Amino acid sequence: MADKNSQPLAYASFTISGDLVLPEFWTGYFDVVPDIAHRKGDPIVDPTGQGRNIGRRTGVWGVRSKSAIHNDLLEPHLRHLIRQLGLPRGDLLELTTQTAAHMRFFCYWDNESGTRIPDIPDDIRAMMESMGGTIEIDEYR
């Protein structure tokens, strides 16, 4: 179990992204307030301070486990997101296909020691595959 005050060694997010993603639709569909929600073209503050008009390259809707789960393994983070979103959902593949959206679990995995192995249970892999989603692990050494 991770210390609440230390940098976690693992956490996860669930996102739906694509040019036709309408965040308000997904907020209603999941009945969950997102941690991130943008439409394609929504303005971005110019990070250079030059006042350029910059828009989001794609739409995105997502939730994160980082603040809710304090554990250095991925499984508790993924199980939390699955419960929160009511996954699996029988119509989710059709909805994402209709809007050419991509659905994924994105996992942060700190492996500075080089000895940690990410724990993605087979049932979670199978569930995401059946809904047309992916699981990606961003490992840091």
DSSP file (Angstrom, degrees, kcal/mol; ACC not computed):
  #  RESIDUE AA STRUCTURE BP1 BP2  ACC     N-H-->O    O-->H-N    N-H-->O    O-->H-N    TCO  KAPPA ALPHA  PHI   PSI    X-CA   Y-CA   Z-CA
    1    1 A M              0   0    0      0, 0.0    70,-0.3     0, 0.0     2,-0.2   0.000 360.0 360.0 360.0 136.6    0.0    0.0    0.0
    2    2 A A        -     0   0    0     68,-0.6     2,-0.4    71,-0.1    68,-0.1  -0.481 360.0-110.1 -79.4 148.7    1.3    3.4   -0.9
    3    3 A D    >   -     0   0    0     -2,-0.2     3,-1.5     4,-0.1    -1,-0.1  -0.650  24.1-132.1 -74.6 131.5    1.8    6.2    1.6
    4    4 A K  T 3  S+     0   0    0     -2,-0.4    -1,-0.1     1,-0.3    67,-0.0   0.753 105.5  47.8 -59.0 -25.0   -0.8    8.9    1.0
    5    5 A N  T 3  S+     0   0    0      2,-0.1    -1,-0.3     0, 0.0     2,-0.2   0.525 100.0  79.3 -96.3  -6.2    1.9   11.6    1.2
    6    6 A S  S <  S-     0   0    0     -3,-1.5    -4,-0.0     1,-0.1     0, 0.0  -0.592  94.9 -89.2 -99.2 163.4    4.4   10.0   -1.1
    7    7 A Q        -     0   0    0     -2,-0.2    -4,-0.1     1,-0.1    -2,-0.1  -0.559  51.8-118.5 -67.6 124.5    4.5    9.9   -4.9
    8    8 A P        -     0   0    0      0, 0.0     3,-0.1     0, 0.0    64,-0.1  -0.300   9.1-146.5 -66.6 151.3    2.5    6.8   -5.9
    9    9 A L  S    S+     0   0    0      1,-0.2   101,-3.1   100,-0.1     2,-0.3   0.511  82.6  22.4 -92.0  -7.6    4.3    4.1   -7.9
   10   10 A A  E     +A  109   0A   0     61,-0.3    61,-0.3    99,-0.2     2,-0.3  -0.983  60.7 147.4-156.9 145.3    1.2    3.3   -9.9
   11   11 A Y  E     -A  108   0A   0     97,-1.4    97,-2.8    -2,-0.3     2,-0.3  -0.946  22.7-146.4-164.9 171.7   -2.1    4.8  -10.9
   12   12 A A  E     -A  107   0A   0     -2,-0.3    53,-2.6    95,-0.2    54,-0.4  -0.946   4.9-160.2-143.6 159.9   -4.5    4.6  -13.9
   13   13 A S  E     -AB 106  64A   0     93,-1.9    93,-2.5    -2,-0.3     2,-0.5  -0.957  12.1-143.6-136.0 158.2   -6.9    6.6  -16.0
   14   14 A F  E     +AB 105  63A   0     49,-2.6    49,-2.0    -2,-0.3     2,-0.4  -0.994  28.1 176.4-120.6 125.3   -9.7    5.7  -18.3
   15   15 A T  E     -AB 104  62A   0     89,-2.5    89,-2.3    -2,-0.5     2,-0.4  -0.957  26.8-160.5-132.5 151.4  -10.2    7.9  -21.4
   16   16 A I  E     +AB 103  61A   0     45,-2.6    45,-2.1    -2,-0.4     2,-0.3  -0.999  29.3 174.5-121.8 124.5  -12.3    8.1  -24.4
   17   17 A S  E     +AB 102  60A   0     85,-2.6    85,-3.2    -2,-0.4     2,-0.2  -0.935  13.5 111.8-135.0 154.8  -10.8   10.3  -27.1
   18   18 A G  E >   - B   0  59A   0     41,-2.1    41,-1.5    -2,-0.3     3,-1.5  -0.797  69.7 -85.4 157.5 163.7  -11.4   11.2  -30.7
   19   19 A D  T 3  S+     0   0    0     81,-0.3    21,-0.3     1,-0.3    81,-0.1   0.764 124.8  44.6 -63.4 -26.1  -12.4   14.1  -33.0
   20   20 A L  T 3  S+     0   0    0     79,-0.6    -1,-0.3    39,-0.1     2,-0.3   0.294  79.7 132.5-102.9   9.8  -16.1   13.6  -32.4
   21   21 A V    <   -     0   0    0     -3,-1.5    19,-0.4    79,-0.1    39,-0.2  -0.453  38.4-164.4 -66.9 125.8  -16.0   13.1  -28.6
   22   22 A L    >>  -     0   0    0     -2,-0.3     4,-1.5     1,-0.1     3,-1.1  -0.930   6.3-157.8-110.3 104.5  -18.6   15.2  -26.9
   23   23 A P  H 3> S+     0   0    0      0, 0.0     4,-2.4     0, 0.0     5,-0.2   0.838  89.5  58.3 -54.7 -37.5  -17.6   15.3  -23.2
   24   24 A E  H 3> S+     0   0    0      1,-0.2     4,-1.8     2,-0.2     5,-0.2   0.850 103.5  53.7 -64.5 -32.5  -21.2   16.1  -22.0
   25   25 A F  H <> S+     0   0    0     -3,-1.1     4,-2.7     2,-0.2    -1,-0.2   0.956 111.3  44.3 -62.8 -49.2  -22.5   12.9  -23.6
   26   26 A W  H  X S+     0   0    0     -4,-1.5     4,-2.5     1,-0.2     5,-0.3   0.835 109.3  56.3 -68.6 -32.5  -19.9   10.7  -21.8
   27   27 A T  H  X>S+     0   0    0     -4,-2.4     4,-1.4    -5,-0.2     5,-1.0   0.927 113.8  40.9 -62.5 -43.6  -20.5   12.5  -18.5
   28   28 A G  H  <5S+     0   0    0     -4,-1.8    -2,-0.2    -5,-0.2    -1,-0.2   0.895 113.3  53.9 -69.4 -40.9  -24.2   11.7  -18.8
   29   29 A Y  H  <5S+     0   0    0     -4,-2.7    -2,-0.2     1,-0.2    -3,-0.2   0.931 121.8  28.8 -60.2 -48.4  -23.6    8.2  -20.1
   30   30 A F  H  <5S-     0   0    0     -4,-2.5    -1,-0.2     2,-0.2    -2,-0.2   0.644  96.4-137.2 -87.4 -15.6  -21.3    7.2  -17.2
   31   31 A D  T  <5 +     0   0    0     -4,-1.4     2,-0.4    -5,-0.3    -3,-0.2   0.917  64.0 124.7  54.4  45.5  -23.0    9.6  -14.6
   32   32 A V      < -     0   0    0     -5,-1.0    -1,-0.2    -6,-0.3    -2,-0.2  -0.997  67.6-122.6-135.3 135.8  -19.5   10.5  -13.4
   33   33 A V        -     0   0    0     -2,-0.4     2,-0.0    -3,-0.1    -6,-0.0  -0.694  39.9-130.5 -76.3 123.5  -17.9   13.9  -13.2
   34   34 A P        -     0   0    0      0, 0.0    29,-0.2     0, 0.0     3,-0.1  -0.320  12.4-144.6 -77.5 157.9  -14.7   13.7  -15.3
   35   35 A D  S    S+     0   0    0     27,-2.5     2,-0.3     1,-0.3    28,-0.2   0.682  95.0  22.7 -86.1 -23.5  -11.2   14.7  -14.3
   36   36 A I  E     +C   62   0A   0     26,-1.8    26,-2.5   -13,-0.0    -1,-0.3  -0.993  67.0 163.9-144.1 137.1  -10.6   15.8  -17.9
   37   37 A A  E     +C   61   0A   0     -2,-0.3     2,-0.3    24,-0.2    24,-0.2  -0.840  10.3 150.8-157.8 114.3  -13.1   16.9  -20.6
   38   38 A H  E     -C   60   0A   0     22,-2.7    22,-2.7    -2,-0.3     2,-0.3  -0.997  31.9-137.2-144.8 145.6  -12.4   18.8  -23.8
   39   39 A R    >   -     0   0    0     -2,-0.3     3,-2.0    20,-0.2    17,-0.3  -0.687  44.4 -88.5 -92.4 154.8  -13.9   19.0  -27.3
   40   40 A K  T 3  S+     0   0    0    -19,-0.4    17,-0.2   -21,-0.3    19,-0.1  -0.445 117.4  24.1 -59.3 134.2  -11.7   19.1  -30.3
   41   41 A G  T 3  S+     0   0    0     15,-2.2    -1,-0.2     1,-0.3     3,-0.1   0.243  82.2 146.2  91.6 -12.9  -10.9   22.7  -31.0
   42   42 A D    <   -     0   0    0     -3,-2.0    14,-2.5    13,-0.2    -1,-0.3  -0.302  58.8 -97.9 -54.5 141.4  -11.4   24.0  -27.4
   43   43 A P  E     -E   55   0B   0      0, 0.0     2,-0.4     0, 0.0    12,-0.2  -0.291  33.9-157.1 -68.3 147.6   -9.0   26.8  -26.8
   44   44 A I  E     -E   54   0B   0     10,-2.7    10,-0.6    -3,-0.1     2,-0.3  -0.972  27.3-111.0-119.5 136.4   -5.7   26.2  -25.0
   45   45 A V        -     0   0    0     -2,-0.4     8,-0.1     1,-0.1    10,-0.0  -0.528  42.1-107.9 -65.4 128.4   -3.8   29.0  -23.2
   46   46 A D    >   -     0   0    0      6,-0.3     3,-1.4    -2,-0.3     5,-0.2  -0.440  26.2-155.5 -62.2 113.5   -0.7   29.6  -25.3
   47   47 A P  T 3  S+     0   0    0      0, 0.0    -1,-0.2     0, 0.0    -2,-0.1   0.689  91.2  57.3 -68.0 -16.1    2.2   28.2  -23.1
   48   48 A T  T 3  S-     0   0    0      4,-0.0    -2,-0.1    -3,-0.0    -3,-0.0   0.594 105.8-126.4 -88.5 -10.8    4.7   30.5  -24.7
   49   49 A G  S <  S+     0   0    0     -3,-1.4    -3,-0.0     3,-0.1    -4,-0.0   0.634  74.7 123.9  76.4  12.8    2.8   33.6  -23.8
   50   50 A Q  S    S-     0   0    0      2,-0.0    -1,-0.1     1,-0.0     0, 0.0   0.486  78.1-119.8 -85.9  -3.0    2.7   34.8  -27.4
   51   51 A G        +     0   0    0     -5,-0.2     2,-0.1     1,-0.2    -1,-0.0   0.709  54.0 161.9  75.5  19.5   -1.1   35.1  -27.5
   52   52 A R        -     0   0    0      1,-0.1     2,-0.8    -7,-0.0    -6,-0.3  -0.396  45.6-115.8 -70.8 150.2   -1.5   32.5  -30.3
   53   53 A N        +     0   0    0     -8,-0.1     2,-0.4    -2,-0.1    -8,-0.1  -0.800  43.7 175.5 -86.6 109.3   -4.9   30.9  -30.9
   54   54 A I  E     -E   44   0B   0     -2,-0.8   -10,-2.7   -10,-0.6     2,-0.3  -0.954  10.2-164.9-120.1 134.9   -4.4   27.2  -30.2
   55   55 A G  E     -E   43   0B   0     -2,-0.4   -13,-0.2   -12,-0.2   -15,-0.1  -0.851  32.9 -90.7-117.9 155.5   -7.1   24.6  -30.1
   56   56 A R        -     0   0    0    -14,-2.5   -15,-2.2    -2,-0.3     3,-0.1  -0.368  29.1-140.9 -60.9 136.5   -7.2   21.1  -28.8
   57   57 A R  S    S+     0   0    0    -17,-0.2     2,-0.3     1,-0.1    -1,-0.1   0.747  78.7   1.0 -73.9 -24.3   -6.2   18.5  -31.4
   58   58 A T  S    S-     0   0    0    -19,-0.2     2,-0.2   -16,-0.1   -39,-0.2  -0.964  79.6 -96.6-154.3 166.9   -8.9   16.0  -30.4
   59   59 A G  E     -B   18   0A   0    -41,-1.5   -41,-2.1    -2,-0.3     2,-0.3  -0.595  39.5-177.6 -86.8 153.2  -11.7   15.6  -27.9
   60   60 A V  E     -BC  17  38A   0    -22,-2.7   -22,-2.7   -43,-0.2     2,-0.4  -0.989  17.5-176.9-153.1 142.9  -11.2   13.7  -24.7
   61   61 A W  E     +BC  16  37A   0    -45,-2.1   -45,-2.6    -2,-0.3     2,-0.3  -0.993  27.5 150.7-135.1 132.1  -13.2   12.6  -21.7
   62   62 A G  E     -BC  15  36A   0    -26,-2.5   -27,-2.5    -2,-0.4   -26,-1.8  -1.000  33.2-149.8-162.5 161.5  -11.6   10.8  -18.7
   63   63 A V  E     -B   14   0A   0    -49,-2.0   -49,-2.6    -2,-0.3     2,-0.3  -0.945  18.2-148.6-130.4 152.9  -11.3    9.9  -15.1
   64   64 A R  E     -B   13   0A   0     -2,-0.3   -51,-0.2   -51,-0.2     4,-0.1  -0.857  14.6-155.1-122.8 155.6   -8.3    9.1  -12.9
   65   65 A S    >>  +     0   0    0    -53,-2.6     4,-2.5    -2,-0.3     3,-1.0   0.552  70.0  99.8 -98.9 -12.0   -7.7    6.8   -9.9
   66   66 A K  T 34 S+     0   0    0    -54,-0.4    -1,-0.1     1,-0.3   -56,-0.1   0.812  87.8  36.5 -52.1 -44.3   -4.7    8.8   -8.5
   67   67 A S  T 34 S+     0   0    0      1,-0.2    -1,-0.3    -3,-0.1    -2,-0.1   0.702 120.8  46.9 -84.4 -17.9   -6.5   10.7   -5.8
   68   68 A A  T <4 S+     0   0    0     -3,-1.0     2,-0.5     1,-0.2    -2,-0.2   0.789 109.5  48.7 -93.4 -30.6   -8.9    7.9   -4.8
   69   69 A I     <  -     0   0    0     -4,-2.5     2,-0.6     2,-0.1    -1,-0.2  -0.941  57.0-167.5-119.3 130.3   -6.7    4.9   -4.6
   70   70 A H        +     0   0    0     -2,-0.5   -68,-0.6    -3,-0.1     2,-0.3  -0.763  45.8 115.5-117.6  83.3   -3.4    4.8   -2.6
   71   71 A N        -     0   0    0     -2,-0.6   -61,-0.3   -61,-0.3     6,-0.1  -0.991  60.4-139.8-150.7 141.2   -1.8    1.6   -3.7
   72   72 A D  S    S+     0   0    0     -2,-0.3     2,-0.3   -63,-0.1    38,-0.1   0.340  82.8  81.7 -88.3   7.1    1.5    0.9   -5.6
   73   73 A L  S  > S-     0   0    0    -63,-0.1     4,-0.6     1,-0.1    -2,-0.1  -0.818  75.5-137.0-107.4 153.2   -0.1   -1.9   -7.7
   74   74 A L  H >> S+     0   0    0     -2,-0.3     4,-2.5     1,-0.2     3,-0.6   0.854  90.6  73.7 -77.6 -35.5   -2.2   -1.3  -10.8
   75   75 A E  H 3> S+     0   0    0     44,-0.3     4,-2.8     1,-0.3     5,-0.3   0.881  95.7  49.0 -52.2 -47.8   -5.0   -3.8  -10.1
   76   76 A P  H 3> S+     0   0    0      0, 0.0     4,-1.9     0, 0.0    -1,-0.3   0.879 112.7  49.7 -60.8 -35.0   -6.7   -1.7   -7.3
   77   77 A H  H <X S+     0   0    0     -3,-0.6     4,-2.0    -4,-0.6    -2,-0.2   0.927 113.4  44.9 -66.9 -45.1   -6.6    1.4   -9.5
   78   78 A L  H  X S+     0   0    0     -4,-2.5     4,-2.5     2,-0.2    -1,-0.2   0.906 112.3  51.2 -67.3 -41.8   -8.2   -0.5  -12.5
   79   79 A R  H  X S+     0   0    0     -4,-2.8     4,-2.4    -5,-0.3    -1,-0.2   0.881 108.5  53.3 -63.6 -37.3  -10.8   -2.2  -10.3
   80   80 A H  H  X S+     0   0    0     -4,-1.9     4,-2.8    -5,-0.3    -1,-0.2   0.945 110.6  45.6 -60.9 -48.2  -11.8    1.2   -8.9
   81   81 A L  H  X S+     0   0    0     -4,-2.0     4,-2.3     1,-0.2    -2,-0.2   0.892 111.0  53.5 -64.3 -39.3  -12.3    2.7  -12.3
   82   82 A I  H  X>S+     0   0    0     -4,-2.5     5,-2.2     2,-0.2     4,-0.9   0.925 113.1  43.2 -60.9 -45.4  -14.2   -0.4  -13.5
   83   83 A R  H ><5S+     0   0    0     -4,-2.4     3,-0.6     1,-0.2    -2,-0.2   0.937 113.4  51.6 -64.4 -46.7  -16.6    0.0  -10.5
   84   84 A Q  H 3<5S+     0   0    0     -4,-2.8    -2,-0.2     1,-0.2    -1,-0.2   0.866 117.9  37.5 -59.3 -38.2  -16.9    3.8  -10.9
   85   85 A L  H 3<5S-     0   0    0     -4,-2.3    -1,-0.2    -5,-0.2    -2,-0.2   0.495 106.5-121.6 -95.5  -5.4  -17.8    3.5  -14.6
   86   86 A G  T <<5 -     0   0    0     -4,-0.9    -3,-0.2    -3,-0.6    -4,-0.1   0.896  48.0-145.4  66.8  40.2  -20.0    0.4  -14.3
   87   87 A L      < +     0   0    0     -5,-2.2    -1,-0.2    -6,-0.2     2,-0.1  -0.593  67.1  48.1 -87.5 149.8  -17.8   -1.6  -16.8
   88   88 A P        -     0   0    0      0, 0.0     2,-0.4     0, 0.0    40,-0.1   0.589  68.0-178.3 -80.0 162.2  -18.3   -3.7  -18.8
   89   89 A R    >   -     0   0    0     -2,-0.1     3,-1.2     1,-0.1     4,-0.5  -0.997  24.9-142.5-127.5 128.4  -21.2   -2.1  -20.7
   90   90 A G  T 3  S+     0   0    0     -2,-0.4     4,-0.3     1,-0.3     3,-0.2   0.754  98.9  44.6 -63.4 -27.8  -22.7   -3.9  -23.7
   91   91 A D  T 3> S+     0   0    0      1,-0.2     4,-2.2     2,-0.1    -1,-0.3   0.460  87.0  91.1 -97.0  -0.8  -23.3   -0.8  -25.8
   92   92 A L  H <> S+     0   0    0     -3,-1.2     4,-2.6     1,-0.2     5,-0.3   0.897  84.2  51.6 -66.5 -41.4  -19.9    0.8  -25.3
   93   93 A L  H  > S+     0   0    0     -4,-0.5     4,-2.3     1,-0.2    -1,-0.2   0.929 111.8  47.8 -59.7 -45.1  -18.2   -0.8  -28.3
   94   94 A E  H  > S+     0   0    0     -4,-0.3     4,-2.5     2,-0.2    -2,-0.2   0.908 112.2  49.6 -62.7 -42.5  -21.0    0.3  -30.6
   95   95 A L  H  X S+     0   0    0     -4,-2.2     4,-1.1     1,-0.2    -2,-0.2   0.912 113.7  44.1 -65.4 -43.0  -20.9    3.9  -29.2
   96   96 A T  H  <>S+     0   0    0     -4,-2.6     5,-2.8     1,-0.2     4,-0.2   0.876 113.5  51.7 -70.6 -35.0  -17.2    4.3  -29.6
   97   97 A T  H ><5S+     0   0    0     -4,-2.3     3,-1.3    -5,-0.3    -2,-0.2   0.920 105.7  55.2 -64.9 -43.5  -17.3    2.7  -33.0
   98   98 A Q  H 3<5S+     0   0    0     -4,-2.5    -1,-0.2     1,-0.3    -2,-0.2   0.816 117.0  36.1 -59.3 -31.7  -20.0    5.1  -34.2
   99   99 A T  T 3<5S-     0   0    0     -4,-1.1   -79,-0.6    -5,-0.2    -1,-0.3   0.254 108.1-119.8-107.7  11.7  -17.9    8.1  -33.2
  100  100 A A  T < 5 +     0   0    0     -3,-1.3   -81,-0.3    -4,-0.2    -3,-0.2   0.856  60.2 159.0  52.4  38.3  -14.5    6.7  -34.2
  101  101 A A      < -     0   0    0     -5,-2.8     2,-0.5    -6,-0.2   -83,-0.2  -0.572  37.6-136.4 -92.5 155.9  -13.4    7.1  -30.6
  102  102 A H  E     -A   17   0A   0    -85,-3.2   -85,-2.6    -2,-0.2     2,-0.4  -0.944  15.5-161.6-112.8 131.4  -10.6    5.3  -28.8
  103  103 A M  E     +A   16   0A   0     -2,-0.5    31,-1.8    29,-0.4     2,-0.3  -0.928  20.9 156.9-115.0 135.2  -11.1    3.9  -25.3
  104  104 A R  E     -Ad  15 134A   0    -89,-2.3   -89,-2.5    -2,-0.4     2,-0.5  -0.999  43.5-131.1-154.1 155.1   -8.2    3.0  -23.1
  105  105 A F  E     -Ad  14 135A   0     29,-2.5    31,-2.9    -2,-0.3     2,-0.5  -0.947  29.9-160.7 -95.7 127.5   -6.9    2.4  -19.6
  106  106 A F  E     -Ad  13 136A   0    -93,-2.5   -93,-1.9    -2,-0.5     2,-0.5  -0.964   8.7-162.0-113.3 121.1   -3.6    4.4  -19.4
  107  107 A C  E     -Ad  12 137A   0     29,-3.2    31,-3.5    -2,-0.5     2,-0.5  -0.886  12.9-149.9-113.8 129.3   -1.4    3.2  -16.5
  108  108 A Y  E     -Ad  11 138A   0    -97,-2.8   -97,-1.4    -2,-0.5     2,-0.4  -0.825  20.2-177.1 -91.0 132.1    1.5    5.0  -14.9
  109  109 A W  E     -Ad  10 139A   0     29,-2.3    31,-2.7    -2,-0.5     2,-0.6  -0.914  14.6-157.7-138.4 107.3    4.1    2.5  -13.6
  110  110 A D  E     + d   0 140A   0   -101,-3.1    31,-0.2    -2,-0.4     3,-0.1  -0.755  22.4 162.6 -85.8 120.3    7.1    3.6  -11.6
  111  111 A N    >   +     0   0    0     29,-3.6     3,-1.2    -2,-0.6    -1,-0.1  -0.265  15.4 143.4-133.9  46.2    9.8    1.0  -11.9
  112  112 A E  T 3  S+     0   0    0      1,-0.3    -1,-0.1     2,-0.1    29,-0.1   0.848  76.4  53.5 -56.1 -35.6   13.0    2.8  -10.9
  113  113 A S  T 3  S-     0   0    0     -3,-0.1    -1,-0.3     1,-0.1    28,-0.1   0.746 101.5-136.1 -71.8 -22.9   14.2   -0.3   -9.2
  114  114 A G  S <  S+     0   0    0     -3,-1.2    -2,-0.1     2,-0.0    -1,-0.1   0.561  83.8  92.9  77.8   7.9   13.7   -2.4  -12.3
  115  115 A T        +     0   0    0      2,-0.0     2,-0.3     0, 0.0    -3,-0.1   0.463  55.9  99.6-112.2  -3.9   12.2   -5.2  -10.3
  116  116 A R        -     0   0    0     -5,-0.1    -2,-0.0    -7,-0.0    -7,-0.0  -0.673  52.8-159.9 -90.3 138.8    8.5   -4.3  -10.4
  117  117 A I        -     0   0    0     -2,-0.3    -2,-0.0     2,-0.0    -6,-0.0  -0.973  26.3-114.6-117.7 124.6    6.2   -6.1  -12.9
  118  118 A P        -     0   0    0      0, 0.0     2,-0.8     0, 0.0   -45,-0.1  -0.280  23.3-141.3 -59.5 140.1    2.8   -4.5  -13.8
  119  119 A D        +     0   0    0      2,-0.0   -44,-0.3     0, 0.0   -46,-0.0  -0.775  32.4 160.7-109.5  87.0   -0.2   -6.5  -12.6
  120  120 A I        -     0   0    0     -2,-0.8     5,-0.1   -46,-0.1    15,-0.0  -0.907  36.0-134.8-105.9 106.4   -3.0   -6.4  -15.2
  121  121 A P    >>  -     0   0    0      0, 0.0     4,-2.0     0, 0.0     3,-0.5  -0.235  14.0-121.2 -61.6 148.5   -5.3   -9.3  -14.4
  122  122 A D  H 3> S+     0   0    0      1,-0.2     4,-2.7     2,-0.2     5,-0.2   0.838 110.9  57.8 -59.1 -35.7   -6.5  -11.4  -17.4
  123  123 A D  H 3> S+     0   0    0      1,-0.2     4,-2.1     2,-0.2    -1,-0.2   0.861 106.9  48.0 -67.7 -32.8  -10.2  -10.6  -16.8
  124  124 A I  H <> S+     0   0    0     -3,-0.5     4,-2.4     2,-0.2     5,-0.2   0.905 111.7  49.9 -72.4 -41.0   -9.5   -6.9  -17.1
  125  125 A R  H  X S+     0   0    0     -4,-2.0     4,-2.3     1,-0.2    -2,-0.2   0.937 113.2  46.7 -58.9 -46.5   -7.5   -7.4  -20.3
  126  126 A A  H  X S+     0   0    0     -4,-2.7     4,-2.4     2,-0.2    -2,-0.2   0.893 110.8  52.3 -64.9 -40.6  -10.3   -9.6  -21.7
  127  127 A M  H  X S+     0   0    0     -4,-2.1     4,-1.3     2,-0.2     6,-0.2   0.943 111.5  45.6 -61.3 -48.4  -13.0   -7.1  -20.7
  128  128 A M  H  <>S+     0   0    0     -4,-2.4     5,-3.0     1,-0.2     3,-0.3   0.908 112.8  50.9 -63.7 -40.9  -11.2   -4.2  -22.4
  129  129 A E  H ><5S+     0   0    0     -4,-2.3     3,-1.3     1,-0.2    -1,-0.2   0.908 107.6  53.2 -61.9 -41.3  -10.6   -6.2  -25.5
  130  130 A S  H 3<5S+     0   0    0     -4,-2.4    -1,-0.2     1,-0.3    -2,-0.2   0.773 111.4  46.5 -66.1 -25.3  -14.3   -7.2  -25.7
  131  131 A M  T 3<5S-     0   0    0     -4,-1.3    -1,-0.3    -3,-0.3    -2,-0.2   0.372 120.0-108.7 -96.8   3.7  -15.3   -3.5  -25.6
  132  132 A G  T < 5S+     0   0    0     -3,-1.3   -29,-0.4    -4,-0.3    -3,-0.2   0.637  77.0 128.4  82.0  13.7  -12.7   -2.5  -28.2
  133  133 A G      < -     0   0    0     -5,-3.0     2,-0.3    -6,-0.2    -1,-0.2  -0.426  46.3-138.0 -98.2 174.5  -10.4   -0.7  -25.7
  134  134 A T  E     -d  104   0A   0    -31,-1.8   -29,-2.5    -2,-0.1     2,-0.5  -0.849   4.6-139.6-126.9 164.2   -6.8   -1.0  -25.0
  135  135 A I  E     -d  105   0A   0     -2,-0.3     2,-0.4   -31,-0.2   -29,-0.2  -0.993  22.8-173.6-124.2 122.0   -4.6   -1.0  -21.9
  136  136 A E  E     -d  106   0A   0    -31,-2.9   -29,-3.2    -2,-0.5     2,-0.5  -0.936   9.9-155.8-118.9 140.4   -1.3    1.0  -22.1
  137  137 A I  E     -d  107   0A   0     -2,-0.4     2,-0.8   -31,-0.2   -29,-0.2  -0.966   2.5-160.7-118.0 124.5    1.4    1.1  -19.5
  138  138 A D  E     -d  108   0A   0    -31,-3.5   -29,-2.3    -2,-0.5     2,-0.4  -0.874  19.7-163.8-103.1 100.4    3.8    4.0  -19.3
  139  139 A E  E     -d  109   0A   0     -2,-0.8     2,-0.5   -31,-0.2   -29,-0.2  -0.729   5.9-160.6 -95.1 131.6    6.8    2.7  -17.4
  140  140 A Y  E      d  110   0A   0    -31,-2.7   -29,-3.6    -2,-0.4    -2,-0.0  -0.930 360.0 360.0-112.6 130.7    9.3    5.0  -15.8
  141  141 A R              0   0    0     -2,-0.5    -1,-0.1   -31,-0.2   -31,-0.1   0.345 360.0 360.0-119.2 360.0   12.8    3.8  -14.9
